[in-house]
């Protein structure tokens, strides 16, 4: 598989502090749960993938789809990355391809995205046999833009340039993600429905999330590779 180019647009990070032991039970044993000031974090991330296409092709041939994922933060042999519990999207070819070639837990969903303001995002999973997963709400920036400094929570949550997966036979795979550092803004949201935690076997967190918004970044994602 080739590397891919795309844009990530109108990104919301809704990041909940969670007991590391809770996350540990849901993450393969090869990975260590990464923490900030003693807390693990699970982030609900609605956004739009824009013009995704093989590297080198013009943006005009790319596909655009909303996506909703739940992710946490891990290390593998000391290397920091992201671990996805689910990624829901409404592009059937992309969902099938990502499952087959990148070993990512993608699910097909009916989605609605309206740029607003405020941005409106709705998702209802429709993969046969999968746990139901629904999200509906609005979000928007609510403050001045900033670049998160190293050592801050926002930097811990967003400046991640690798994701890890584990295949059915226990093989660890990864892909490298290249983009400019995030420019963030504080955010607010109004959630009408959100079952993404339950869909992944978690209780809904009691804590309030840290909310950050970005207009987006241009991204290059490597092909999936074996982690030795």
PyMOL CGO cylinders between C-alpha atoms (Angstrom):
from pymol import cmd
from pymol.cgo import CYLINDER

trace = [
    CYLINDER, 0.00, 0.00, 0.00, 1.25, 3.54, -0.77, 0.3, 1, 1, 1, 1, 1, 1,
    CYLINDER, 1.25, 3.54, -0.77, 1.52, 6.43, 1.63, 0.3, 1, 1, 1, 1, 1, 1,
    CYLINDER, 1.52, 6.43, 1.63, -1.53, 8.70, 1.67, 0.3, 1, 1, 1, 1, 1, 1,
    CYLINDER, -1.53, 8.70, 1.67, -2.01, 12.44, 1.70, 0.3, 1, 1, 1, 1, 1, 1,
    CYLINDER, -2.01, 12.44, 1.70, -5.07, 14.16, 3.16, 0.3, 1, 1, 1, 1, 1, 1,
    CYLINDER, -5.07, 14.16, 3.16, -6.32, 17.05, 5.23, 0.3, 1, 1, 1, 1, 1, 1,
    CYLINDER, -6.32, 17.05, 5.23, -7.80, 16.78, 8.70, 0.3, 1, 1, 1, 1, 1, 1,
    CYLINDER, -7.80, 16.78, 8.70, -10.38, 19.56, 9.06, 0.3, 1, 1, 1, 1, 1, 1,
    CYLINDER, -10.38, 19.56, 9.06, -12.57, 20.98, 11.82, 0.3, 1, 1, 1, 1, 1, 1,
    CYLINDER, -12.57, 20.98, 11.82, -11.05, 18.68, 14.41, 0.3, 1, 1, 1, 1, 1, 1,
    CYLINDER, -11.05, 18.68, 14.41, -12.39, 18.48, 17.96, 0.3, 1, 1, 1, 1, 1, 1,
    CYLINDER, -12.39, 18.48, 17.96, -10.43, 16.73, 20.72, 0.3, 1, 1, 1, 1, 1, 1,
    CYLINDER, -10.43, 16.73, 20.72, -12.77, 15.95, 23.64, 0.3, 1, 1, 1, 1, 1, 1,
    CYLINDER, -12.77, 15.95, 23.64, -10.34, 14.31, 26.06, 0.3, 1, 1, 1, 1, 1, 1,
    CYLINDER, -10.34, 14.31, 26.06, -11.50, 12.66, 29.28, 0.3, 1, 1, 1, 1, 1, 1,
    CYLINDER, -11.50, 12.66, 29.28, -9.14, 11.84, 32.17, 0.3, 1, 1, 1, 1, 1, 1,
    CYLINDER, -9.14, 11.84, 32.17, -9.57, 8.16, 33.02, 0.3, 1, 1, 1, 1, 1, 1,
    CYLINDER, -9.57, 8.16, 33.02, -8.07, 5.81, 35.61, 0.3, 1, 1, 1, 1, 1, 1,
    CYLINDER, -8.07, 5.81, 35.61, -5.12, 4.10, 33.87, 0.3, 1, 1, 1, 1, 1, 1,
    CYLINDER, -5.12, 4.10, 33.87, -6.31, 0.72, 35.18, 0.3, 1, 1, 1, 1, 1, 1,
    CYLINDER, -6.31, 0.72, 35.18, -9.58, 1.16, 33.27, 0.3, 1, 1, 1, 1, 1, 1,
    CYLINDER, -9.58, 1.16, 33.27, -7.73, 1.84, 30.02, 0.3, 1, 1, 1, 1, 1, 1,
    CYLINDER, -7.73, 1.84, 30.02, -5.23, -0.95, 30.70, 0.3, 1, 1, 1, 1, 1, 1,
    CYLINDER, -5.23, -0.95, 30.70, -8.03, -3.53, 30.53, 0.3, 1, 1, 1, 1, 1, 1,
    CYLINDER, -8.03, -3.53, 30.53, -8.86, -2.42, 26.97, 0.3, 1, 1, 1, 1, 1, 1,
    CYLINDER, -8.86, -2.42, 26.97, -5.37, -2.11, 25.49, 0.3, 1, 1, 1, 1, 1, 1,
    CYLINDER, -5.37, -2.11, 25.49, -3.22, -5.01, 24.21, 0.3, 1, 1, 1, 1, 1, 1,
    CYLINDER, -3.22, -5.01, 24.21, -0.50, -6.09, 26.66, 0.3, 1, 1, 1, 1, 1, 1,
    CYLINDER, -0.50, -6.09, 26.66, 2.34, -5.09, 24.31, 0.3, 1, 1, 1, 1, 1, 1,
    CYLINDER, 2.34, -5.09, 24.31, 1.44, -1.42, 24.83, 0.3, 1, 1, 1, 1, 1, 1,
    CYLINDER, 1.44, -1.42, 24.83, 1.96, 0.67, 27.95, 0.3, 1, 1, 1, 1, 1, 1,
    CYLINDER, 1.96, 0.67, 27.95, -0.79, 3.14, 28.85, 0.3, 1, 1, 1, 1, 1, 1,
    CYLINDER, -0.79, 3.14, 28.85, 0.69, 6.64, 28.61, 0.3, 1, 1, 1, 1, 1, 1,
    CYLINDER, 0.69, 6.64, 28.61, -0.35, 9.08, 31.34, 0.3, 1, 1, 1, 1, 1, 1,
    CYLINDER, -0.35, 9.08, 31.34, -0.21, 12.78, 32.15, 0.3, 1, 1, 1, 1, 1, 1,
    CYLINDER, -0.21, 12.78, 32.15, 0.01, 13.72, 35.84, 0.3, 1, 1, 1, 1, 1, 1,
    CYLINDER, 0.01, 13.72, 35.84, -1.17, 10.22, 36.71, 0.3, 1, 1, 1, 1, 1, 1,
    CYLINDER, -1.17, 10.22, 36.71, -4.22, 10.15, 34.43, 0.3, 1, 1, 1, 1, 1, 1,
    CYLINDER, -4.22, 10.15, 34.43, -4.79, 8.20, 31.24, 0.3, 1, 1, 1, 1, 1, 1,
    CYLINDER, -4.79, 8.20, 31.24, -6.93, 9.95, 28.62, 0.3, 1, 1, 1, 1, 1, 1,
    CYLINDER, -6.93, 9.95, 28.62, -9.58, 8.80, 26.17, 0.3, 1, 1, 1, 1, 1, 1,
    CYLINDER, -9.58, 8.80, 26.17, -10.43, 11.28, 23.43, 0.3, 1, 1, 1, 1, 1, 1,
    CYLINDER, -10.43, 11.28, 23.43, -13.61, 11.50, 21.37, 0.3, 1, 1, 1, 1, 1, 1,
    CYLINDER, -13.61, 11.50, 21.37, -12.52, 13.01, 18.04, 0.3, 1, 1, 1, 1, 1, 1,
    CYLINDER, -12.52, 13.01, 18.04, -15.05, 14.10, 15.39, 0.3, 1, 1, 1, 1, 1, 1,
    CYLINDER, -15.05, 14.10, 15.39, -13.57, 15.69, 12.25, 0.3, 1, 1, 1, 1, 1, 1,
    CYLINDER, -13.57, 15.69, 12.25, -13.47, 15.57, 8.46, 0.3, 1, 1, 1, 1, 1, 1,
    CYLINDER, -13.47, 15.57, 8.46, -10.86, 13.75, 6.37, 0.3, 1, 1, 1, 1, 1, 1,
    CYLINDER, -10.86, 13.75, 6.37, -10.49, 15.81, 3.21, 0.3, 1, 1, 1, 1, 1, 1,
    CYLINDER, -10.49, 15.81, 3.21, -9.14, 14.74, -0.19, 0.3, 1, 1, 1, 1, 1, 1,
    CYLINDER, -9.14, 14.74, -0.19, -7.56, 11.49, 0.97, 0.3, 1, 1, 1, 1, 1, 1,
    CYLINDER, -7.56, 11.49, 0.97, -5.57, 9.99, -1.90, 0.3, 1, 1, 1, 1, 1, 1,
    CYLINDER, -5.57, 9.99, -1.90, -2.32, 8.10, -2.62, 0.3, 1, 1, 1, 1, 1, 1,
    CYLINDER, -2.32, 8.10, -2.62, 0.70, 10.34, -2.14, 0.3, 1, 1, 1, 1, 1, 1,
    CYLINDER, 0.70, 10.34, -2.14, 1.58, 12.31, -5.26, 0.3, 1, 1, 1, 1, 1, 1,
    CYLINDER, 1.58, 12.31, -5.26, -1.89, 12.43, -6.76, 0.3, 1, 1, 1, 1, 1, 1,
    CYLINDER, -1.89, 12.43, -6.76, -3.74, 15.76, -7.01, 0.3, 1, 1, 1, 1, 1, 1,
    CYLINDER, -3.74, 15.76, -7.01, -6.21, 16.69, -4.28, 0.3, 1, 1, 1, 1, 1, 1,
    CYLINDER, -6.21, 16.69, -4.28, -9.04, 16.77, -6.84, 0.3, 1, 1, 1, 1, 1, 1,
    CYLINDER, -9.04, 16.77, -6.84, -9.07, 12.96, -7.08, 0.3, 1, 1, 1, 1, 1, 1,
    CYLINDER, -9.07, 12.96, -7.08, -9.28, 12.46, -3.31, 0.3, 1, 1, 1, 1, 1, 1,
    CYLINDER, -9.28, 12.46, -3.31, -12.27, 11.41, -1.25, 0.3, 1, 1, 1, 1, 1, 1,
    CYLINDER, -12.27, 11.41, -1.25, -13.74, 13.38, 1.65, 0.3, 1, 1, 1, 1, 1, 1,
    CYLINDER, -13.74, 13.38, 1.65, -15.57, 11.83, 4.61, 0.3, 1, 1, 1, 1, 1, 1,
    CYLINDER, -15.57, 11.83, 4.61, -16.47, 12.72, 8.18, 0.3, 1, 1, 1, 1, 1, 1,
    CYLINDER, -16.47, 12.72, 8.18, -14.92, 10.47, 10.83, 0.3, 1, 1, 1, 1, 1, 1,
    CYLINDER, -14.92, 10.47, 10.83, -15.54, 9.81, 14.50, 0.3, 1, 1, 1, 1, 1, 1,
    CYLINDER, -15.54, 9.81, 14.50, -13.02, 7.97, 16.64, 0.3, 1, 1, 1, 1, 1, 1,
    CYLINDER, -13.02, 7.97, 16.64, -12.24, 7.09, 20.23, 0.3, 1, 1, 1, 1, 1, 1,
    CYLINDER, -12.24, 7.09, 20.23, -8.55, 6.93, 21.00, 0.3, 1, 1, 1, 1, 1, 1,
    CYLINDER, -8.55, 6.93, 21.00, -6.13, 6.68, 23.88, 0.3, 1, 1, 1, 1, 1, 1,
    CYLINDER, -6.13, 6.68, 23.88, -2.41, 7.32, 24.34, 0.3, 1, 1, 1, 1, 1, 1,
    CYLINDER, -2.41, 7.32, 24.34, 0.19, 4.57, 24.58, 0.3, 1, 1, 1, 1, 1, 1,
    CYLINDER, 0.19, 4.57, 24.58, 3.86, 3.76, 24.25, 0.3, 1, 1, 1, 1, 1, 1,
    CYLINDER, 3.86, 3.76, 24.25, 5.41, 0.71, 22.64, 0.3, 1, 1, 1, 1, 1, 1,
    CYLINDER, 5.41, 0.71, 22.64, 9.02, -0.04, 23.60, 0.3, 1, 1, 1, 1, 1, 1,
    CYLINDER, 9.02, -0.04, 23.60, 9.21, 3.57, 24.76, 0.3, 1, 1, 1, 1, 1, 1,
    CYLINDER, 9.21, 3.57, 24.76, 7.87, 5.11, 21.54, 0.3, 1, 1, 1, 1, 1, 1,
    CYLINDER, 7.87, 5.11, 21.54, 4.79, 7.30, 21.96, 0.3, 1, 1, 1, 1, 1, 1,
    CYLINDER, 4.79, 7.30, 21.96, 1.70, 6.92, 19.84, 0.3, 1, 1, 1, 1, 1, 1,
    CYLINDER, 1.70, 6.92, 19.84, -2.07, 6.68, 19.61, 0.3, 1, 1, 1, 1, 1, 1,
    CYLINDER, -2.07, 6.68, 19.61, -4.20, 3.56, 19.98, 0.3, 1, 1, 1, 1, 1, 1,
    CYLINDER, -4.20, 3.56, 19.98, -7.67, 3.59, 18.39, 0.3, 1, 1, 1, 1, 1, 1,
    CYLINDER, -7.67, 3.59, 18.39, -10.62, 1.76, 19.89, 0.3, 1, 1, 1, 1, 1, 1,
    CYLINDER, -10.62, 1.76, 19.89, -12.78, 2.61, 16.87, 0.3, 1, 1, 1, 1, 1, 1,
    CYLINDER, -12.78, 2.61, 16.87, -12.90, 4.77, 13.78, 0.3, 1, 1, 1, 1, 1, 1,
    CYLINDER, -12.90, 4.77, 13.78, -16.35, 5.28, 12.19, 0.3, 1, 1, 1, 1, 1, 1,
    CYLINDER, -16.35, 5.28, 12.19, -16.67, 6.74, 8.68, 0.3, 1, 1, 1, 1, 1, 1,
    CYLINDER, -16.67, 6.74, 8.68, -19.18, 6.81, 5.85, 0.3, 1, 1, 1, 1, 1, 1,
    CYLINDER, -19.18, 6.81, 5.85, -16.88, 5.80, 2.97, 0.3, 1, 1, 1, 1, 1, 1,
    CYLINDER, -16.88, 5.80, 2.97, -17.39, 2.07, 2.43, 0.3, 1, 1, 1, 1, 1, 1,
    CYLINDER, -17.39, 2.07, 2.43, -14.27, 1.58, 0.29, 0.3, 1, 1, 1, 1, 1, 1,
    CYLINDER, -14.27, 1.58, 0.29, -12.12, 3.44, 2.78, 0.3, 1, 1, 1, 1, 1, 1,
    CYLINDER, -12.12, 3.44, 2.78, -13.52, 1.44, 5.69, 0.3, 1, 1, 1, 1, 1, 1,
    CYLINDER, -13.52, 1.44, 5.69, -12.87, -1.89, 3.98, 0.3, 1, 1, 1, 1, 1, 1,
    CYLINDER, -12.87, -1.89, 3.98, -9.41, -0.84, 2.81, 0.3, 1, 1, 1, 1, 1, 1,
    CYLINDER, -9.41, -0.84, 2.81, -8.34, 0.45, 6.23, 0.3, 1, 1, 1, 1, 1, 1,
    CYLINDER, -8.34, 0.45, 6.23, -9.48, -2.77, 7.91, 0.3, 1, 1, 1, 1, 1, 1,
    CYLINDER, -9.48, -2.77, 7.91, -7.72, -5.00, 5.37, 0.3, 1, 1, 1, 1, 1, 1,
    CYLINDER, -7.72, -5.00, 5.37, -4.46, -3.14, 4.83, 0.3, 1, 1, 1, 1, 1, 1,
    CYLINDER, -4.46, -3.14, 4.83, -3.93, -1.02, 7.97, 0.3, 1, 1, 1, 1, 1, 1,
    CYLINDER, -3.93, -1.02, 7.97, -5.53, -3.33, 10.54, 0.3, 1, 1, 1, 1, 1, 1,
    CYLINDER, -5.53, -3.33, 10.54, -7.53, -0.41, 11.94, 0.3, 1, 1, 1, 1, 1, 1,
    CYLINDER, -7.53, -0.41, 11.94, -10.92, -0.90, 13.67, 0.3, 1, 1, 1, 1, 1, 1,
    CYLINDER, -10.92, -0.90, 13.67, -12.99, 1.00, 11.13, 0.3, 1, 1, 1, 1, 1, 1,
    CYLINDER, -12.99, 1.00, 11.13, -16.79, 0.79, 11.01, 0.3, 1, 1, 1, 1, 1, 1,
    CYLINDER, -16.79, 0.79, 11.01, -19.25, 2.01, 8.42, 0.3, 1, 1, 1, 1, 1, 1,
    CYLINDER, -19.25, 2.01, 8.42, -21.62, 4.74, 9.62, 0.3, 1, 1, 1, 1, 1, 1,
    CYLINDER, -21.62, 4.74, 9.62, -24.24, 7.13, 8.34, 0.3, 1, 1, 1, 1, 1, 1,
    CYLINDER, -24.24, 7.13, 8.34, -22.86, 10.60, 9.00, 0.3, 1, 1, 1, 1, 1, 1,
    CYLINDER, -22.86, 10.60, 9.00, -23.92, 14.20, 8.70, 0.3, 1, 1, 1, 1, 1, 1,
    CYLINDER, -23.92, 14.20, 8.70, -21.54, 17.16, 8.87, 0.3, 1, 1, 1, 1, 1, 1,
    CYLINDER, -21.54, 17.16, 8.87, -22.58, 20.83, 8.69, 0.3, 1, 1, 1, 1, 1, 1,
    CYLINDER, -22.58, 20.83, 8.69, -19.79, 23.44, 9.00, 0.3, 1, 1, 1, 1, 1, 1,
    CYLINDER, -19.79, 23.44, 9.00, -22.12, 25.85, 10.80, 0.3, 1, 1, 1, 1, 1, 1,
    CYLINDER, -22.12, 25.85, 10.80, -21.24, 27.76, 12.89, 0.3, 1, 1, 1, 1, 1, 1,
    CYLINDER, -21.24, 27.76, 12.89, -21.52, 25.93, 15.15, 0.3, 1, 1, 1, 1, 1, 1,
    CYLINDER, -21.52, 25.93, 15.15, -20.31, 22.74, 13.47, 0.3, 1, 1, 1, 1, 1, 1,
    CYLINDER, -20.31, 22.74, 13.47, -22.94, 20.01, 13.58, 0.3, 1, 1, 1, 1, 1, 1,
    CYLINDER, -22.94, 20.01, 13.58, -21.79, 16.40, 13.59, 0.3, 1, 1, 1, 1, 1, 1,
    CYLINDER, -21.79, 16.40, 13.59, -23.96, 13.27, 13.60, 0.3, 1, 1, 1, 1, 1, 1,
    CYLINDER, -23.96, 13.27, 13.60, -22.95, 9.61, 13.29, 0.3, 1, 1, 1, 1, 1, 1,
    CYLINDER, -22.95, 9.61, 13.29, -24.88, 6.36, 13.47, 0.3, 1, 1, 1, 1, 1, 1,
    CYLINDER, -24.88, 6.36, 13.47, -22.98, 3.09, 12.96, 0.3, 1, 1, 1, 1, 1, 1,
    CYLINDER, -22.98, 3.09, 12.96, -24.38, 0.65, 10.42, 0.3, 1, 1, 1, 1, 1, 1,
    CYLINDER, -24.38, 0.65, 10.42, -21.76, -2.12, 10.18, 0.3, 1, 1, 1, 1, 1, 1,
    CYLINDER, -21.76, -2.12, 10.18, -23.77, -5.37, 10.46, 0.3, 1, 1, 1, 1, 1, 1,
    CYLINDER, -23.77, -5.37, 10.46, -23.23, -7.16, 13.76, 0.3, 1, 1, 1, 1, 1, 1,
    CYLINDER, -23.23, -7.16, 13.76, -21.21, -4.35, 15.35, 0.3, 1, 1, 1, 1, 1, 1,
    CYLINDER, -21.21, -4.35, 15.35, -22.14, -2.70, 18.63, 0.3, 1, 1, 1, 1, 1, 1,
    CYLINDER, -22.14, -2.70, 18.63, -24.35, 0.36, 18.10, 0.3, 1, 1, 1, 1, 1, 1,
    CYLINDER, -24.35, 0.36, 18.10, -22.48, 3.66, 18.21, 0.3, 1, 1, 1, 1, 1, 1,
    CYLINDER, -22.48, 3.66, 18.21, -24.24, 7.02, 17.99, 0.3, 1, 1, 1, 1, 1, 1,
    CYLINDER, -24.24, 7.02, 17.99, -23.13, 10.61, 18.30, 0.3, 1, 1, 1, 1, 1, 1,
    CYLINDER, -23.13, 10.61, 18.30, -25.01, 13.85, 17.75, 0.3, 1, 1, 1, 1, 1, 1,
    CYLINDER, -25.01, 13.85, 17.75, -24.02, 17.35, 18.79, 0.3, 1, 1, 1, 1, 1, 1,
    CYLINDER, -24.02, 17.35, 18.79, -22.40, 20.63, 17.93, 0.3, 1, 1, 1, 1, 1, 1,
    CYLINDER, -22.40, 20.63, 17.93, -18.99, 22.15, 18.60, 0.3, 1, 1, 1, 1, 1, 1,
    CYLINDER, -18.99, 22.15, 18.60, -17.06, 25.32, 17.86, 0.3, 1, 1, 1, 1, 1, 1,
    CYLINDER, -17.06, 25.32, 17.86, -13.92, 27.21, 18.89, 0.3, 1, 1, 1, 1, 1, 1,
    CYLINDER, -13.92, 27.21, 18.89, -14.18, 29.38, 21.98, 0.3, 1, 1, 1, 1, 1, 1,
    CYLINDER, -14.18, 29.38, 21.98, -10.94, 31.29, 22.45, 0.3, 1, 1, 1, 1, 1, 1,
    CYLINDER, -10.94, 31.29, 22.45, -7.74, 32.47, 20.84, 0.3, 1, 1, 1, 1, 1, 1,
    CYLINDER, -7.74, 32.47, 20.84, -5.45, 30.19, 18.79, 0.3, 1, 1, 1, 1, 1, 1,
    CYLINDER, -5.45, 30.19, 18.79, -2.28, 28.83, 20.35, 0.3, 1, 1, 1, 1, 1, 1,
    CYLINDER, -2.28, 28.83, 20.35, 0.46, 26.30, 19.74, 0.3, 1, 1, 1, 1, 1, 1,
    CYLINDER, 0.46, 26.30, 19.74, 0.68, 23.92, 22.72, 0.3, 1, 1, 1, 1, 1, 1,
    CYLINDER, 0.68, 23.92, 22.72, 4.02, 23.99, 24.51, 0.3, 1, 1, 1, 1, 1, 1,
    CYLINDER, 4.02, 23.99, 24.51, 5.94, 20.80, 25.29, 0.3, 1, 1, 1, 1, 1, 1,
    CYLINDER, 5.94, 20.80, 25.29, 5.04, 19.55, 28.75, 0.3, 1, 1, 1, 1, 1, 1,
    CYLINDER, 5.04, 19.55, 28.75, 1.43, 20.75, 28.61, 0.3, 1, 1, 1, 1, 1, 1,
    CYLINDER, 1.43, 20.75, 28.61, -1.61, 18.52, 28.55, 0.3, 1, 1, 1, 1, 1, 1,
    CYLINDER, -1.61, 18.52, 28.55, -2.66, 19.82, 25.12, 0.3, 1, 1, 1, 1, 1, 1,
    CYLINDER, -2.66, 19.82, 25.12, 0.74, 18.89, 23.72, 0.3, 1, 1, 1, 1, 1, 1,
    CYLINDER, 0.74, 18.89, 23.72, 0.50, 15.40, 25.26, 0.3, 1, 1, 1, 1, 1, 1,
    CYLINDER, 0.50, 15.40, 25.26, -2.93, 14.89, 23.67, 0.3, 1, 1, 1, 1, 1, 1,
    CYLINDER, -2.93, 14.89, 23.67, -2.27, 16.21, 20.18, 0.3, 1, 1, 1, 1, 1, 1,
    CYLINDER, -2.27, 16.21, 20.18, 1.40, 16.05, 19.23, 0.3, 1, 1, 1, 1, 1, 1,
    CYLINDER, 1.40, 16.05, 19.23, 1.42, 12.35, 18.37, 0.3, 1, 1, 1, 1, 1, 1,
    CYLINDER, 1.42, 12.35, 18.37, 3.01, 11.25, 15.11, 0.3, 1, 1, 1, 1, 1, 1,
    CYLINDER, 3.01, 11.25, 15.11, 2.40, 7.51, 15.11, 0.3, 1, 1, 1, 1, 1, 1,
    CYLINDER, 2.40, 7.51, 15.11, -0.46, 5.11, 15.64, 0.3, 1, 1, 1, 1, 1, 1,
    CYLINDER, -0.46, 5.11, 15.64, -0.18, 1.51, 16.76, 0.3, 1, 1, 1, 1, 1, 1,
    CYLINDER, -0.18, 1.51, 16.76, -2.42, -1.48, 16.09, 0.3, 1, 1, 1, 1, 1, 1,
    CYLINDER, -2.42, -1.48, 16.09, -2.27, -5.18, 16.94, 0.3, 1, 1, 1, 1, 1, 1,
    CYLINDER, -2.27, -5.18, 16.94, -3.35, -7.87, 14.49, 0.3, 1, 1, 1, 1, 1, 1,
    CYLINDER, -3.35, -7.87, 14.49, -5.26, -11.00, 15.40, 0.3, 1, 1, 1, 1, 1, 1,
    CYLINDER, -5.26, -11.00, 15.40, -2.04, -13.01, 15.72, 0.3, 1, 1, 1, 1, 1, 1,
    CYLINDER, -2.04, -13.01, 15.72, -0.51, -10.48, 18.13, 0.3, 1, 1, 1, 1, 1, 1,
    CYLINDER, -0.51, -10.48, 18.13, 1.72, -8.70, 15.60, 0.3, 1, 1, 1, 1, 1, 1,
    CYLINDER, 1.72, -8.70, 15.60, 2.17, -5.00, 16.35, 0.3, 1, 1, 1, 1, 1, 1,
    CYLINDER, 2.17, -5.00, 16.35, 1.90, -2.68, 13.39, 0.3, 1, 1, 1, 1, 1, 1,
    CYLINDER, 1.90, -2.68, 13.39, 2.25, 1.08, 13.09, 0.3, 1, 1, 1, 1, 1, 1,
    CYLINDER, 2.25, 1.08, 13.09, 2.13, 4.00, 10.70, 0.3, 1, 1, 1, 1, 1, 1,
    CYLINDER, 2.13, 4.00, 10.70, 3.96, 7.31, 10.89, 0.3, 1, 1, 1, 1, 1, 1,
    CYLINDER, 3.96, 7.31, 10.89, 1.97, 10.53, 10.57, 0.3, 1, 1, 1, 1, 1, 1,
    CYLINDER, 1.97, 10.53, 10.57, 3.58, 13.73, 9.27, 0.3, 1, 1, 1, 1, 1, 1,
    CYLINDER, 3.58, 13.73, 9.27, 2.08, 17.20, 9.65, 0.3, 1, 1, 1, 1, 1, 1,
    CYLINDER, 2.08, 17.20, 9.65, 2.80, 20.68, 10.96, 0.3, 1, 1, 1, 1, 1, 1,
    CYLINDER, 2.80, 20.68, 10.96, 2.37, 21.19, 14.72, 0.3, 1, 1, 1, 1, 1, 1,
    CYLINDER, 2.37, 21.19, 14.72, -1.24, 21.71, 15.72, 0.3, 1, 1, 1, 1, 1, 1,
    CYLINDER, -1.24, 21.71, 15.72, -2.66, 25.19, 16.12, 0.3, 1, 1, 1, 1, 1, 1,
    CYLINDER, -2.66, 25.19, 16.12, -5.45, 24.81, 18.67, 0.3, 1, 1, 1, 1, 1, 1,
    CYLINDER, -5.45, 24.81, 18.67, -8.20, 26.89, 20.19, 0.3, 1, 1, 1, 1, 1, 1,
    CYLINDER, -8.20, 26.89, 20.19, -10.23, 26.24, 23.34, 0.3, 1, 1, 1, 1, 1, 1,
    CYLINDER, -10.23, 26.24, 23.34, -13.63, 24.84, 22.37, 0.3, 1, 1, 1, 1, 1, 1,
    CYLINDER, -13.63, 24.84, 22.37, -17.14, 24.21, 23.59, 0.3, 1, 1, 1, 1, 1, 1,
    CYLINDER, -17.14, 24.21, 23.59, -19.63, 21.55, 22.62, 0.3, 1, 1, 1, 1, 1, 1,
    CYLINDER, -19.63, 21.55, 22.62, -23.26, 20.63, 23.14, 0.3, 1, 1, 1, 1, 1, 1,
    CYLINDER, -23.26, 20.63, 23.14, -23.75, 16.87, 23.05, 0.3, 1, 1, 1, 1, 1, 1,
    CYLINDER, -23.75, 16.87, 23.05, -27.21, 15.42, 22.50, 0.3, 1, 1, 1, 1, 1, 1,
    CYLINDER, -27.21, 15.42, 22.50, -26.18, 11.77, 22.17, 0.3, 1, 1, 1, 1, 1, 1,
    CYLINDER, -26.18, 11.77, 22.17, -22.86, 9.99, 22.65, 0.3, 1, 1, 1, 1, 1, 1,
    CYLINDER, -22.86, 9.99, 22.65, -22.61, 6.20, 23.04, 0.3, 1, 1, 1, 1, 1, 1,
    CYLINDER, -22.61, 6.20, 23.04, -19.03, 5.82, 21.80, 0.3, 1, 1, 1, 1, 1, 1,
    CYLINDER, -19.03, 5.82, 21.80, -17.73, 4.77, 25.22, 0.3, 1, 1, 1, 1, 1, 1,
    CYLINDER, -17.73, 4.77, 25.22, -20.41, 2.12, 25.67, 0.3, 1, 1, 1, 1, 1, 1,
    CYLINDER, -20.41, 2.12, 25.67, -19.76, 0.87, 22.13, 0.3, 1, 1, 1, 1, 1, 1,
    CYLINDER, -19.76, 0.87, 22.13, -16.17, 0.17, 23.17, 0.3, 1, 1, 1, 1, 1, 1,
    CYLINDER, -16.17, 0.17, 23.17, -17.00, -1.51, 26.48, 0.3, 1, 1, 1, 1, 1, 1,
    CYLINDER, -17.00, -1.51, 26.48, -16.37, 1.49, 28.75, 0.3, 1, 1, 1, 1, 1, 1,
    CYLINDER, -16.37, 1.49, 28.75, -18.62, 3.20, 31.23, 0.3, 1, 1, 1, 1, 1, 1,
    CYLINDER, -18.62, 3.20, 31.23, -19.28, 6.83, 30.38, 0.3, 1, 1, 1, 1, 1, 1,
    CYLINDER, -19.28, 6.83, 30.38, -16.60, 8.83, 32.25, 0.3, 1, 1, 1, 1, 1, 1,
    CYLINDER, -16.60, 8.83, 32.25, -17.69, 10.88, 35.26, 0.3, 1, 1, 1, 1, 1, 1,
    CYLINDER, -17.69, 10.88, 35.26, -15.12, 13.56, 34.47, 0.3, 1, 1, 1, 1, 1, 1,
    CYLINDER, -15.12, 13.56, 34.47, -15.54, 16.57, 32.20, 0.3, 1, 1, 1, 1, 1, 1,
    CYLINDER, -15.54, 16.57, 32.20, -13.48, 16.55, 28.99, 0.3, 1, 1, 1, 1, 1, 1,
    CYLINDER, -13.48, 16.55, 28.99, -10.75, 18.96, 28.00, 0.3, 1, 1, 1, 1, 1, 1,
    CYLINDER, -10.75, 18.96, 28.00, -11.97, 20.50, 24.72, 0.3, 1, 1, 1, 1, 1, 1,
    CYLINDER, -11.97, 20.50, 24.72, -9.65, 21.70, 21.96, 0.3, 1, 1, 1, 1, 1, 1,
    CYLINDER, -9.65, 21.70, 21.96, -10.47, 22.64, 18.36, 0.3, 1, 1, 1, 1, 1, 1,
    CYLINDER, -10.47, 22.64, 18.36, -8.33, 22.99, 15.25, 0.3, 1, 1, 1, 1, 1, 1,
    CYLINDER, -8.33, 22.99, 15.25, -9.19, 24.18, 11.75, 0.3, 1, 1, 1, 1, 1, 1,
    CYLINDER, -9.19, 24.18, 11.75, -6.93, 21.36, 10.64, 0.3, 1, 1, 1, 1, 1, 1,
    CYLINDER, -6.93, 21.36, 10.64, -3.63, 20.28, 9.15, 0.3, 1, 1, 1, 1, 1, 1,
    CYLINDER, -3.63, 20.28, 9.15, -2.31, 18.70, 5.98, 0.3, 1, 1, 1, 1, 1, 1,
    CYLINDER, -2.31, 18.70, 5.98, -1.23, 15.12, 6.65, 0.3, 1, 1, 1, 1, 1, 1,
    CYLINDER, -1.23, 15.12, 6.65, 0.91, 12.42, 5.09, 0.3, 1, 1, 1, 1, 1, 1,
    CYLINDER, 0.91, 12.42, 5.09, 0.40, 8.93, 6.53, 0.3, 1, 1, 1, 1, 1, 1,
    CYLINDER, 0.40, 8.93, 6.53, 2.88, 6.15, 5.81, 0.3, 1, 1, 1, 1, 1, 1,
    CYLINDER, 2.88, 6.15, 5.81, 1.89, 2.66, 4.87, 0.3, 1, 1, 1, 1, 1, 1,
    CYLINDER, 1.89, 2.66, 4.87, 1.29, 0.26, 7.76, 0.3, 1, 1, 1, 1, 1, 1,
    CYLINDER, 1.29, 0.26, 7.76, 4.52, -1.44, 8.86, 0.3, 1, 1, 1, 1, 1, 1,
    CYLINDER, 4.52, -1.44, 8.86, 5.46, -4.26, 11.21, 0.3, 1, 1, 1, 1, 1, 1,
    CYLINDER, 5.46, -4.26, 11.21, 6.89, -3.17, 14.55, 0.3, 1, 1, 1, 1, 1, 1,
    CYLINDER, 6.89, -3.17, 14.55, 9.83, -5.45, 15.41, 0.3, 1, 1, 1, 1, 1, 1,
]
cmd.load_cgo(trace, "trace")
